């Protein structure tokens, strides 16, 4: 039996994906704006502090990373609005930005690790803790890193599923 597609029919998946993306991208853009202001106010203190080389490099480029995140959020809002209107270019841009988000999440795993190690090294070097407390603190930090990694990987799998679904024939038919 042949499969029949209704051209122009609107699926709930595309609508929910678009509205979710609009909401999350707007929140991410607002958070990036606040983070940019925080980074700008803390940057002079960080430049005077003695930091490991890689941490100093990361902090030097952090304002650019935050500004890029804000711009990508704005682009994602535009693409999500285009998804609501069922525009083909918006579907393609949305897929590209989602793939870029997956890449950023995976690179962010390394950044999370570096920041956590810098915070741990700085904190443990300044505070005198008994060995048992330092071990507990280190264990909690390792657990937090592991959970953050699992959450990040789960988000990447979810985003990959969204890309796959937006690339499927029935969804592409909606944009014809």
MDTraj code that builds the backbone (N, CA, C; nanometers):
import mdtraj as md
import numpy as np

residues = "UNK UNK UNK UNK UNK UNK UNK UNK UNK UNK UNK UNK UNK UNK UNK UNK UNK UNK UNK UNK UNK UNK UNK UNK UNK UNK UNK UNK UNK UNK UNK UNK UNK UNK UNK UNK UNK UNK UNK UNK UNK UNK UNK UNK UNK UNK UNK UNK UNK UNK UNK UNK UNK UNK UNK UNK UNK UNK UNK UNK UNK UNK UNK UNK UNK UNK UNK UNK UNK UNK UNK UNK UNK UNK UNK UNK UNK UNK UNK UNK UNK UNK UNK UNK UNK UNK UNK UNK UNK UNK UNK UNK UNK UNK UNK UNK UNK UNK UNK UNK UNK UNK UNK UNK UNK UNK UNK UNK UNK UNK UNK UNK UNK UNK UNK UNK UNK UNK UNK UNK UNK UNK UNK UNK UNK UNK UNK UNK UNK UNK UNK UNK UNK UNK UNK UNK UNK UNK UNK UNK UNK UNK UNK UNK UNK UNK UNK UNK UNK UNK UNK UNK UNK UNK UNK UNK UNK UNK UNK UNK UNK UNK UNK UNK UNK UNK UNK UNK UNK UNK UNK UNK UNK UNK UNK UNK".split()
xyz = np.array([
    [0.0849, -0.1173, 0.0000],
    [0.0000, 0.0000, 0.0000],
    [0.0898, 0.1240, 0.0000],
    [0.0665, 0.2166, -0.0909],
    [0.1530, 0.3346, -0.0990],
    [0.1320, 0.4288, 0.0204],
    [0.2386, 0.4975, 0.0552],
    [0.2321, 0.5959, 0.1631],
    [0.1846, 0.7279, 0.1058],
    [0.0885, 0.7881, 0.1716],
    [0.0335, 0.9153, 0.1257],
    [0.0727, 1.0245, 0.2236],
    [0.1290, 1.1310, 0.1700],
    [0.1641, 1.2457, 0.2530],
    [0.0709, 1.3608, 0.2203],
    [0.0270, 1.4279, 0.3223],
    [-0.0551, 1.5463, 0.3030],
    [0.0363, 1.6673, 0.2986],
    [0.0520, 1.7239, 0.1809],
    [0.1384, 1.8398, 0.1661],
    [0.0770, 1.9564, 0.2415],
    [0.1585, 2.0197, 0.3224],
    [0.1121, 2.1355, 0.3964],
    [0.0558, 2.1023, 0.5331],
    [0.0391, 1.9731, 0.5642],
    [-0.0105, 1.9401, 0.6979],
    [0.0992, 1.9701, 0.8000],
    [0.0588, 2.0189, 0.9141],
    [0.1540, 2.0620, 1.0158],
    [0.1620, 1.9576, 1.1262],
    [0.2829, 1.9061, 1.1470],
    [0.3009, 1.8066, 1.2518],
    [0.3222, 1.8746, 1.3866],
    [0.2813, 1.8057, 1.4888],
    [0.2992, 1.8553, 1.6249],
    [0.4476, 1.8597, 1.6603],
    [0.5259, 1.7664, 1.6068],
    [0.6693, 1.7622, 1.6359],
    [0.7387, 1.8921, 1.5947],
    [0.7147, 1.9378, 1.4740],
    [0.7805, 2.0596, 1.4252],
    [0.7356, 2.1799, 1.5073],
    [0.6074, 2.1874, 1.5379],
    [0.5564, 2.3002, 1.6152],
    [0.6168, 2.3017, 1.7556],
    [0.6167, 2.1870, 1.8222],
    [0.6738, 2.1807, 1.9570],
    [0.8250, 2.2061, 1.9561],
    [0.8937, 2.1545, 1.8552],
    [1.0373, 2.1778, 1.8440],
    [1.0654, 2.3262, 1.8255],
    [0.9885, 2.3908, 1.7420],
    [1.0095, 2.5335, 1.7167],
    [0.9830, 2.6163, 1.8417],
    [0.8721, 2.5914, 1.9096],
    [0.8412, 2.6693, 2.0295],
    [0.9408, 2.6423, 2.1420],
    [0.9829, 2.5182, 2.1560],
    [1.0840, 2.4855, 2.2566],
    [1.2148, 2.5564, 2.2252],
    [1.2525, 2.5561, 2.0988],
    [1.3766, 2.6233, 2.0586],
    [1.3675, 2.7738, 2.0804],
    [1.2535, 2.8330, 2.0498],
    [1.2365, 2.9771, 2.0717],
    [1.2532, 3.0090, 2.2194],
    [1.1860, 2.9321, 2.3031],
    [1.1936, 2.9561, 2.4473],
    [1.3356, 2.9371, 2.5001],
    [1.3969, 2.8241, 2.4677],
    [1.5314, 2.7952, 2.5190],
    [1.6369, 2.8903, 2.4620],
    [1.6242, 2.9248, 2.3356],
    [1.7212, 3.0171, 2.2751],
    [1.7071, 3.1568, 2.3342],
    [1.5838, 3.1991, 2.3616],
    [1.5653, 3.3302, 2.4253],
    [1.6241, 3.3305, 2.5658],
    [1.6033, 3.2225, 2.6411],
    [1.6630, 3.2121, 2.7745],
    [1.8154, 3.2071, 2.7667],
    [1.8683, 3.1337, 2.6689],
    [2.0140, 3.1255, 2.6534],
    [2.0722, 3.2606, 2.6145],
    [2.0021, 3.3323, 2.5295],
    [2.0486, 3.4655, 2.4918],
    [2.0500, 3.5610, 2.6101],
    [1.9455, 3.5547, 2.6917],
    [1.9412, 3.6392, 2.8117],
    [2.0520, 3.5998, 2.9094],
    [2.0722, 3.4697, 2.9275],
    [2.1784, 3.4234, 3.0170],
    [2.3164, 3.4642, 2.9642],
    [2.3354, 3.4565, 2.8336],
    [2.4636, 3.4968, 2.7751],
    [2.4894, 3.6455, 2.7954],
    [2.3835, 3.7257, 2.7879],
    [2.3986, 3.8693, 2.8108],
    [2.4410, 3.8969, 2.9546],
    [2.3778, 3.8276, 3.0487],
    [2.4151, 3.8433, 3.1897],
    [2.5577, 3.7930, 3.2130],
    [2.5924, 3.6800, 3.1536],
    [2.7277, 3.6256, 3.1690],
    [2.8315, 3.7186, 3.1086],
    [2.7990, 3.7811, 2.9983],
    [2.8928, 3.8745, 2.9362],
    [2.9216, 3.9901, 3.0315],
    [2.8182, 4.0402, 3.0960],
    [2.8369, 4.1490, 3.1924],
    [2.9194, 4.1018, 3.3123],
    [2.8937, 3.9805, 3.3598],
    [2.9703, 3.9264, 3.4719],
    [3.1167, 3.9084, 3.4349],
    [3.1417, 3.8535, 3.3182],
    [3.2794, 3.8314, 3.2737],
    [3.3515, 3.9647, 3.2592],
    [3.2830, 4.0627, 3.2031],
    [3.3448, 4.1938, 3.1859],
    [3.3807, 4.2565, 3.3198],
    [3.2982, 4.2348, 3.4218],
    [3.3282, 4.2939, 3.5523],
    [3.4368, 4.2169, 3.6269],
    [3.4498, 4.0876, 3.6020],
    [3.5497, 4.0069, 3.6718],
    [3.6828, 3.9966, 3.5986],
    [3.6851, 4.0321, 3.4717],
    [3.8066, 4.0175, 3.3919],
    [3.9277, 4.0906, 3.4502],
    [3.9144, 4.2130, 3.4999],
    [4.0322, 4.2781, 3.5584],
    [4.0901, 4.2021, 3.6784],
    [4.0047, 4.1426, 3.7615],
    [4.0535, 4.0641, 3.8749],
    [4.1264, 3.9392, 3.8275],
    [4.0729, 3.8754, 3.7261],
    [4.1340, 3.7532, 3.6753],
    [4.2675, 3.7816, 3.6088],
    [4.2815, 3.8973, 3.5450],
    [4.4068, 3.9292, 3.4773],
    [4.5195, 3.9506, 3.5776],
    [4.4871, 3.9970, 3.6989],
    [4.5894, 4.0186, 3.8012],
    [4.6253, 3.8908, 3.8747],
    [4.5375, 3.7929, 3.8751],
    [4.5601, 3.6697, 3.9495],
    [4.6571, 3.5784, 3.8746],
    [4.7294, 3.4987, 3.9519],
    [4.8176, 3.3980, 3.8918],
    [4.7347, 3.2733, 3.8635],
    [4.7179, 3.2448, 3.7383],
    [4.6381, 3.1308, 3.6956],
    [4.7241, 3.0391, 3.6106],
    [4.6862, 2.9103, 3.6047],
    [4.7554, 2.8219, 3.5110],
    [4.7423, 2.8755, 3.3691],
    [4.8394, 2.8447, 3.2859],
    [4.8462, 2.9003, 3.1505],
    [4.7178, 2.8771, 3.0704],
    [4.6687, 2.7545, 3.0701],
    [4.5508, 2.7234, 2.9900],
    [4.4267, 2.7929, 3.0457],
    [4.4166, 2.8055, 3.1778],
    [4.3034, 2.8744, 3.2378],
    [4.3057, 3.0223, 3.2021],
    [4.4232, 3.0816, 3.2059],
    [4.4353, 3.2225, 3.1660],
    [4.3959, 3.2438, 3.0209],
    [4.4361, 3.1504, 2.9357],
    [4.3997, 3.1584, 2.7941],
    [4.2488, 3.1480, 2.7769],
    [4.1875, 3.0542, 2.8485],
    [4.0419, 3.0372, 2.8401],
    [3.9692, 3.1623, 2.8882],
    [4.0148, 3.2183, 2.9985],
    [3.9494, 3.3378, 3.0519],
    [3.9692, 3.4587, 2.9610],
    [4.0818, 3.4620, 2.8910],
    [4.1072, 3.5719, 2.7987],
    [4.0057, 3.5727, 2.6843],
    [3.9701, 3.4549, 2.6354],
    [3.8771, 3.4443, 2.5229],
    [3.7326, 3.4213, 2.5654],
    [3.7064, 3.4148, 2.6935],
    [3.5704, 3.3894, 2.7417],
    [3.4677, 3.4938, 2.6955],
    [3.5006, 3.6228, 2.6946],
    [3.4006, 3.7190, 2.6432],
    [3.3594, 3.6915, 2.4989],
    [3.4535, 3.6474, 2.4167],
    [3.4205, 3.6157, 2.2773],
    [3.3315, 3.4930, 2.2685],
    [3.3574, 3.3954, 2.3525],
    [3.2758, 3.2738, 2.3536],
    [3.1329, 3.3076, 2.3946],
    [3.1184, 3.3905, 2.4979],
    [2.9853, 3.4277, 2.5455],
    [2.9118, 3.5112, 2.4394],
    [2.9818, 3.6027, 2.3743],
    [2.9187, 3.6833, 2.2689],
    [2.8765, 3.5950, 2.1513],
    [2.9581, 3.4973, 2.1156],
    [2.9230, 3.4044, 2.0085],
    [2.7986, 3.3238, 2.0457],
    [2.7912, 3.2807, 2.1712],
    [2.6733, 3.2061, 2.2170],
    [2.5477, 3.2918, 2.2066],
    [2.5590, 3.4188, 2.2401],
    [2.4434, 3.5085, 2.2300],
    [2.3996, 3.5234, 2.0845],
    [2.4948, 3.5368, 1.9937],
    [2.4606, 3.5510, 1.8515],
    [2.3984, 3.4227, 1.7962],
    [2.4508, 3.3075, 1.8364],
    [2.3919, 3.1809, 1.7920],
    [2.2504, 3.1646, 1.8462],
    [2.2270, 3.2109, 1.9675],
    [2.0915, 3.2052, 2.0241],
    [1.9953, 3.2889, 1.9415],
    [2.0412, 3.4055, 1.9002],
    [1.9581, 3.4918, 1.8160],
    [1.9282, 3.4239, 1.6811],
    [2.0297, 3.3603, 1.6233],
    [2.0096, 3.2875, 1.4981],
    [1.9141, 3.1705, 1.5143],
    [1.9221, 3.1041, 1.6286],
    [1.8332, 2.9910, 1.6543],
    [1.6885, 3.0378, 1.6696],
    [1.6674, 3.1521, 1.7316],
    [1.5320, 3.2070, 1.7424],
    [1.4762, 3.2343, 1.6026],
    [1.5578, 3.2952, 1.5173],
    [1.5129, 3.3243, 1.3805],
    [1.4805, 3.1955, 1.3043],
    [1.5659, 3.0952, 1.3173],
    [1.5406, 2.9685, 1.2476],
    [1.4168, 2.8989, 1.3040],
    [1.3964, 2.9069, 1.4334],
    [1.2793, 2.8425, 1.4939],
    [1.1501, 2.9113, 1.4496],
    [1.1518, 3.0429, 1.4365],
    [1.0339, 3.1137, 1.3842],
    [1.0085, 3.0695, 1.2398],
    [1.1165, 3.0525, 1.1628],
    [1.1027, 3.0010, 1.0264],
    [1.0474, 2.8600, 1.0238],
    [1.0835, 2.7781, 1.1247],
    [1.0251, 2.6436, 1.1345],
    [0.8742, 2.6525, 1.1546],
    [0.8324, 2.7443, 1.2395],
    [0.6874, 2.7611, 1.2610],
    [0.6159, 2.7981, 1.1326],
    [0.6832, 2.8764, 1.0479],
    [0.6252, 2.9174, 0.9193],
    [0.6459, 2.8132, 0.8098],
    [0.7151, 2.7048, 0.8440],
    [0.7444, 2.5935, 0.7526],
    [0.8241, 2.6396, 0.6307],
    [0.9302, 2.7161, 0.6568],
    [1.0211, 2.7610, 0.5515],
    [1.1379, 2.6630, 0.5406],
    [1.1676, 2.6202, 0.4189],
    [1.2719, 2.5189, 0.3972],
    [1.4089, 2.5677, 0.4439],
    [1.4435, 2.6935, 0.4145],
    [1.5745, 2.7445, 0.4559],
    [1.5868, 2.7407, 0.6087],
    [1.4771, 2.7644, 0.6785],
    [1.4797, 2.7638, 0.8246],
    [1.5046, 2.6227, 0.8775],
    [1.4463, 2.5238, 0.8119],
    [1.4699, 2.3845, 0.8533],
    [1.6167, 2.3494, 0.8385],
    [1.6762, 2.3890, 0.7275],
    [1.8180, 2.3599, 0.7035],
    [1.9082, 2.4356, 0.8005],
    [1.8784, 2.5624, 0.8234],
    [1.9577, 2.6420, 0.9179],
    [1.9422, 2.5858, 1.0588],
    [1.8209, 2.5463, 1.0946],
    [1.7961, 2.4891, 1.2270],
    [1.8765, 2.3611, 1.2452],
    [1.8789, 2.2764, 1.1433],
    [1.9570, 2.1527, 1.1509],
    [2.1058, 2.1862, 1.1667],
    [2.1544, 2.2838, 1.0901],
    [2.2948, 2.3235, 1.1009],
    [2.3288, 2.3798, 1.2377],
    [2.2418, 2.4651, 1.2913],
    [2.2672, 2.5219, 1.4240],
    [2.2581, 2.4161, 1.5329],
    [2.1698, 2.3193, 1.5144],
    [2.1601, 2.2101, 1.6114],
    [2.2853, 2.1236, 1.6070],
    [2.3379, 2.0973, 1.4879],
    [2.4636, 2.0226, 1.4768],
    [2.5787, 2.1017, 1.5405],
    [2.5781, 2.2315, 1.5209],
    [2.6789, 2.3176, 1.5841],
    [2.6648, 2.3148, 1.7365],
    [2.5421, 2.3087, 1.7844],
    [2.5189, 2.2988, 1.9292],
    [2.5731, 2.1672, 1.9847],
    [2.5583, 2.0598, 1.9099],
    [2.6143, 1.9311, 1.9532],
    [2.7656, 1.9414, 1.9629],
    [2.8273, 1.9987, 1.8613],
    [2.9723, 2.0163, 1.8625],
    [3.0165, 2.1036, 1.9797],
    [2.9433, 2.2117, 2.0037],
    [2.9765, 2.3009, 2.1153],
    [2.9609, 2.2289, 2.2489],
    [2.8591, 2.1464, 2.2606],
    [2.8398, 2.0704, 2.3847],
    [2.9564, 1.9746, 2.4077],
    [2.9990, 1.9071, 2.3021],
    [3.1093, 1.8120, 2.3170],
    [3.2403, 1.8837, 2.3493],
    [3.2644, 1.9991, 2.2864],
    [3.3827, 2.0780, 2.3219],
    [3.3686, 2.1372, 2.4618],
    [3.2457, 2.1651, 2.5010],
    [3.2199, 2.2176, 2.6346],
    [3.2545, 2.1185, 2.7442],
    [3.2527, 1.9897, 2.7124],
    [3.2961, 1.8899, 2.8116],
    [3.4400, 1.9166, 2.8545],
    [3.5246, 1.9465, 2.7571],
    [3.6639, 1.9775, 2.7888],
    [3.6718, 2.1058, 2.8711],
    [3.5943, 2.2063, 2.8322],
    [3.5944, 2.3334, 2.9041],
    [3.5452, 2.3153, 3.0479],
    [3.4402, 2.2335, 3.0660],
    [3.3911, 2.2049, 3.2009],
    [3.5011, 2.1424, 3.2859],
    [3.5721, 2.0484, 3.2265],
    [3.6793, 1.9807, 3.2991],
    [3.7893, 2.0791, 3.3390],
    [3.8299, 2.1634, 3.2465],
    [3.9363, 2.2601, 3.2743],
    [3.8963, 2.3589, 3.3832],
    [3.7741, 2.4099, 3.3747],
    [3.7283, 2.5060, 3.4746],
    [3.7185, 2.4392, 3.6117],
    [3.6644, 2.3185, 3.6155],
    [3.6517, 2.2478, 3.7429],
    [3.7888, 2.2196, 3.8031],
    [3.8855, 2.1794, 3.7208],
    [4.0197, 2.1530, 3.7719],
    [4.0853, 2.2804, 3.8229],
    [4.0637, 2.3921, 3.7542],
    [4.1205, 2.5192, 3.7980],
    [4.0603, 2.5628, 3.9310],
    [3.9296, 2.5469, 3.9443],
    [3.8628, 2.5837, 4.0696],
    [3.9097, 2.4929, 4.1827],
    [3.9161, 2.3634, 4.1566],
    [3.9614, 2.2695, 4.2595],
    [4.1048, 2.2973, 4.3019],
    [4.1927, 2.3159, 4.2048],
    [4.3331, 2.3401, 4.2373],
    [4.3479, 2.4691, 4.3169],
    [4.2768, 2.5724, 4.2778],
    [4.2845, 2.6996, 4.3490],
    [4.2282, 2.6903, 4.4895],
    [4.1175, 2.6208, 4.5034],
    [4.0535, 2.6089, 4.6345],
    [4.1347, 2.5216, 4.7280],
    [4.1780, 2.4061, 4.6813],
    [4.2515, 2.3147, 4.7683],
    [4.3899, 2.3662, 4.8047],
    [4.4467, 2.4536, 4.7217],
    [4.5786, 2.5075, 4.7553],
    [4.5695, 2.6191, 4.8601],
    [4.4556, 2.6855, 4.8690],
    [4.4399, 2.7960, 4.9652],
    [4.3815, 2.7527, 5.0979],
    [4.3112, 2.6411, 5.1009],
    [4.2397, 2.5998, 5.2207],
    [4.3087, 2.4777, 5.2805],
    [4.3311, 2.4849, 5.4118],
    [4.3906, 2.3699, 5.4810],
    [4.2777, 2.2761, 5.5231],
    [4.2709, 2.1626, 5.4568],
    [4.1691, 2.0628, 5.4881],
    [4.2368, 1.9341, 5.5326],
    [4.1761, 1.8648, 5.6260],
    [4.2287, 1.7314, 5.6579],
    [4.2185, 1.6412, 5.5341],
    [4.3014, 1.5406, 5.5291],
    [4.3041, 1.4520, 5.4124],
    [4.1679, 1.3892, 5.3834],
    [4.0961, 1.3503, 5.4879],
    [3.9645, 1.2879, 5.4679],
    [3.8669, 1.3877, 5.4061],
    [3.8686, 1.5112, 5.4518],
    [3.7779, 1.6126, 5.3967],
    [3.8171, 1.6478, 5.2541],
    [3.9479, 1.6578, 5.2291],
    [3.9931, 1.6879, 5.0925],
    [3.9530, 1.5754, 4.9976],
    [3.9638, 1.4510, 5.0437],
    [3.9224, 1.3372, 4.9609],
    [3.7738, 1.3380, 4.9334],
    [3.6947, 1.3730, 5.0346],
    [3.5494, 1.3822, 5.0165],
    [3.5150, 1.4940, 4.9186],
    [3.5795, 1.6082, 4.9345],
    [3.5574, 1.7222, 4.8455],
    [3.5929, 1.6850, 4.7017],
    [3.7054, 1.6179, 4.6835],
    [3.7477, 1.5748, 4.5507],
    [3.6500, 1.4729, 4.4917],
    [3.6005, 1.3820, 4.5764],
    [3.5035, 1.2824, 4.5305],
    [3.3725, 1.3457, 4.4865],
    [3.3269, 1.4447, 4.5625],
    [3.2039, 1.5150, 4.5248],
    [3.2224, 1.5907, 4.3941],
    [3.3389, 1.6515, 4.3776],
    [3.3663, 1.7243, 4.2534],
    [3.3721, 1.6285, 4.1346],
    [3.4326, 1.5134, 4.1532],
    [3.4397, 1.4139, 4.0459],
    [3.3000, 1.3631, 4.0106],
    [3.2171, 1.3408, 4.1124],
    [3.0795, 1.2977, 4.0884],
    [3.0014, 1.4040, 4.0114],
    [3.0185, 1.5294, 4.0519],
    [2.9503, 1.6387, 3.9816],
    [2.9953, 1.6458, 3.8363],
    [3.1252, 1.6274, 3.8120],
    [3.1747, 1.6275, 3.6736],
    [3.1162, 1.5125, 3.5944],
    [3.1081, 1.3956, 3.6560],
    [3.0513, 1.2794, 3.5873],
    [2.9049, 1.2997, 3.5521],
    [2.8282, 1.3541, 3.6453],
    [2.6872, 1.3800, 3.6182],
    [2.6700, 1.4872, 3.5115],
    [2.7539, 1.5899, 3.5145],
    [2.7473, 1.6932, 3.4105],
    [2.7793, 1.6334, 3.2742],
    [2.8754, 1.5418, 3.2707],
    [2.9106, 1.4763, 3.1453],
    [2.7938, 1.3921, 3.0935],
    [2.7298, 1.3161, 3.1825],
    [2.6152, 1.2346, 3.1396],
    [2.5001, 1.3212, 3.0900],
    [2.4739, 1.4313, 3.1574],
    [2.3681, 1.5217, 3.1146],
    [2.4002, 1.5839, 2.9787],
    [2.5254, 1.6209, 2.9599],
    [2.5681, 1.6778, 2.8320],
    [2.5538, 1.5761, 2.7192],
    [2.5972, 1.4540, 2.7439],
    [2.5855, 1.3502, 2.6411],
    [2.4394, 1.3172, 2.6114],
    [2.3535, 1.3180, 2.7132],
    [2.2106, 1.2943, 2.6906],
    [2.1513, 1.4071, 2.6058],
    [2.1925, 1.5301, 2.6315],
    [2.1441, 1.6427, 2.5504],
    [2.1903, 1.6281, 2.4058],
    [2.3128, 1.5821, 2.3854],
    [2.3639, 1.5619, 2.2496],
    [2.2847, 1.4539, 2.1765],
    [2.2506, 1.3465, 2.2456],
    [2.1700, 1.2396, 2.1843],
    [2.0318, 1.2928, 2.1474],
    [1.9721, 1.3715, 2.2360],
    [1.8411, 1.4299, 2.2075],
    [1.8476, 1.5227, 2.0864],
    [1.9502, 1.6057, 2.0795],
    [1.9650, 1.6963, 1.9651],
    [1.9880, 1.6185, 1.8354],
    [2.0649, 1.5106, 1.8423],
    [2.0868, 1.4273, 1.7235],
    [1.9550, 1.3644, 1.6772],
    [1.8717, 1.3249, 1.7718],
    [1.7399, 1.2698, 1.7372],
    [1.6543, 1.3756, 1.6687],
    [1.6587, 1.4995, 1.7183],
    [1.5820, 1.6084, 1.6562],
    [1.6295, 1.6304, 1.5124],
    [1.7620, 1.6300, 1.4920],
    [1.8159, 1.6456, 1.3564],
    [1.7663, 1.5336, 1.2664],
    [1.7726, 1.4123, 1.3160],
    [1.7290, 1.2969, 1.2359],
    [1.5802, 1.3088, 1.2016],
    [1.5025, 1.3499, 1.2977],
    [1.3581, 1.3623, 1.2754],
    [1.3263, 1.4752, 1.1781],
    [1.3992, 1.5886, 1.1899],
    [1.3760, 1.7000, 1.0965],
    [1.4223, 1.6660, 0.9550],
    [1.5106, 1.5682, 0.9436],
    [1.5595, 1.5269, 0.8119],
    [1.4750, 1.4153, 0.7513],
    [1.3763, 1.3664, 0.8243],
    [1.2954, 1.2547, 0.7744],
    [1.2034, 1.3011, 0.6623],
    [1.1621, 1.2080, 0.5818],
    [1.0765, 1.2376, 0.4655],
    [0.9431, 1.3020, 0.5026],
    [0.8714, 1.2502, 0.6047],
    [0.7426, 1.3146, 0.6372],
    [0.7590, 1.4616, 0.6818],
    [0.8634, 1.4909, 0.7553],
    [0.8832, 1.6289, 0.8003],
    [0.9272, 1.7155, 0.6823],
    [1.0153, 1.6637, 0.5981],
    [1.0573, 1.7412, 0.4798],
    [0.9387, 1.7717, 0.3907],
    [0.8421, 1.6814, 0.3879],
    [0.7223, 1.7001, 0.3057],
    [0.6409, 1.8204, 0.3538],
    [0.6448, 1.8478, 0.4840],
    [0.5729, 1.9633, 0.5377],
    [0.6275, 2.0946, 0.4821],
    [0.7550, 2.0939, 0.4456],
    [0.8212, 2.2165, 0.4011],
    [0.8200, 2.2304, 0.2492],
    [0.7531, 2.1379, 0.1808],
    [0.7499, 2.1402, 0.0346],
    [0.6600, 2.2491, -0.0179],
])
top = md.Topology()
chain = top.add_chain()
for i, resn in enumerate(residues, 1):
    res = top.add_residue(resn, chain, resSeq=i)
    for name in ("N", "CA", "C"):
        top.add_atom(name, md.element.get_by_symbol(name[0]), res)
traj = md.Trajectory(xyz[None], top)
